[in-house]
Amino acid sequence: MRVSCIVVAAGSGTRFGSAKQFATLGGARLVDIAVDAARAHTDDVVLVLPPDVEWDGAPVTVVPGGDERSDSVRAGLAAISPDAEIVVVHDAARPLAPPRLFEAVIEAVRSGADGAIPGVPVDLYIPGCPPHPVTVLDGLLRLLGRIEGDVLRLAGTGVVGAAEPLPAKAAQGAAPSRGAGR
C-alpha cells in the first residue's frame, strides 16, 4: 500500500514566540528532523509551509499552508499522490516521533482500521512535573474502581488514515484537530 505523509509546518508560532518548526535541536531544524522521519517511513512527503517561506531541505513536495491548521491539512491532502492508500499527518513541531510510532499507526490502517492516532500510557507521576489532568482523572478513576489496568492514553497530534475517507472528510470541512495536551 502506498503511504503518503503530510508534514504540517505552516504555523506562525504565536504562543512559542517564533515559528518553532524552524528552531534547531542538535544542530538540525525541527522541520528537517520531521521530514527525514516521514521520508524514512512513507513513500512520499508533502510539506506544508507558511506561504512566505522558501524550502531548502530534502526533496519533497511543498505547498503553502492556510490560516488555520485545518486549512494547512486540507492543502496537504490536495497535494498527496493520487495513488496514496494511507495518509499520515505529522506535525513538524513534534519531530521526535520514534520509528515504532510511525510503524504502529501505519500498520493499524494496513490491518483494516479506518484511522489511527498515537497514544501513550498515562503515568501517575513524572518527577519534577505537575500532573497532567488526564493523569489525575486516571488516578481518581482507578481509586474509585471505575477502570482497571492501563486503559487511558494521552493522544498525540498526528493522525493516520485510509486515503479514501480522510480527503473526503477534509473536503467536508473536517480535519484533524490541533490535538491534546494544550
N, C-alpha and C positions, 0 to 999 in steps of 0.2 A: 504494500500500500504506500502510495506517495504521501509524504508528510511535509507540509509547509509550515513555516514559523513566521509569525508577525512579531517583531520586536518593537514594542511601543516605547518611543523615546522622544515624544514631542512636547513633554511638559515644560512649563516655564520655571518650575522650582520655587514658586512664591513662598511656600512655607519653609523651605530649606534655605532660602536666601539667594540662590542661584540655580541654574539648571543642573541638578545633581547627577544626571546621566553623563555629564561631561567632567565630573570630579574624577580624580585619579585615586587608584588603590594599588599599591605595589608598583607604581610606575606606569600603569595602564588605565585608560579611561574606563569607567563603568560600562559605557555603551559598547566598547570594544570587547570587554570580557563577556558581556551578554550575547553579543553577535557571535563570538567564537564558540560559545557553548551551544547556541542554537544551530550553527553550521555543523557542529560535530554530531548532532542527533537528528537532523532533519535533511530533507533533500534540497530545499531552497529556503531562502530567508528574504522577507520583506521588512525593511527597516522604515519606521515612521518617525520622521524628524520634524522639528519646528520648520516652518516654511522658509525661514531666512538662514538656515544652516546648510553649509556645503559639506557633504560626506567625503572623508579622506581615509576611510578604513578599508576593511576587507571587501571584496567584490560581492555586493548584494543588490537587490532591487530597492531603490529608495523612493519614498513618496512623502509628500508633505502631510503633516497632521492637521487636526482641526482645533477648535476652541476647547472642546471637552475630550476626555479620554475616549468616550464612546464614538465621537466623530473620528478620532485617530484610528480606532479599531476598525471602523467601517471603511476608512481609506485603505487600510492594510488588506482587509478582506477583498476589496475591489481589485487589488493588485496581485493576489495569490495565483499560482498556476492553476489553469482550468483542470489540470489532471490531479490536483490535490484531493486526497480522500480523507486526510486528517489534517486539522489545523491546530497549531499550538500558538497561544498568545502569551508572550513573555514580556515582562517589564524590564527595561534596561536599568532602572534604578534598583533592581534586585538581582544583581548579576551572579551571585554565588550559589545558584541552584546546582546541586550536585548531579552528576550524570544519572544516578539511580532515580532521581526525581523525574527527569525527562523520560527515562525508560519506563517507569511505572505508569505514568499518566498516558503515555502513548500506547503502551500495551493494554491498558484498560479499554481504550477505544478500539484497538485492533481486535480485542476479545469480545466486542459487541456492545459496549456501553456507548450511549449517545454522547457522553461527555465525561470529563474528569477534572477535578481540581486537586492541587496538592494540599495535604494536611499533615500536621504533626501532632503527636500526643500532647495533651495538656499536662504539664508538670506542676505539682503543687507549690514548689518553691525553687526559685533560681537565686542563688546567693547574690546579694547586693542589688537586686532589682525589686521594685514593688510588684506585687502580684497582678497579673493580667485579670481583667474582670471575668473572663471565661474560666480562669483558674479558680477564682473564688466560687463561681457558680458550680464548677465541677466538685470542689471540696464540699460545699453545702449539700449538694445532691447525694454525694456518697455518704455523708454523715446521716442524712435523713433516710438512707436506704432506698432512694429512688432510682439509682443506677448502680450497676456492678461492673467492675473491670474497667478497661481502657476504652471508653465509649466516645467521649467528646474529643474534638480535634480543633486546633487553630487552623483556619483555612488561609492559604496563600492567595496571591492576586493573579497568578497565572491561570489559564484555563486551556483545556484541550477538548476538541470536539470533532465529530464526524463532519467532513466538509459540507455535506448536503444540508443538514439542519442549521449549522452555525451562520452561514451567509444569509440564509432565508430569514432567520430571526433578526439579524443585524439590519436587513433591508426593511424590516417592520419597525425599526427604531429601537429594538432591544440590543444590548451589547453587554459584555462582561463588565461588572461594576468595578469601582476602584478597589474593592476588596475589604477585608477585615483588618483589624489591628490599627485603626486610626487613632 
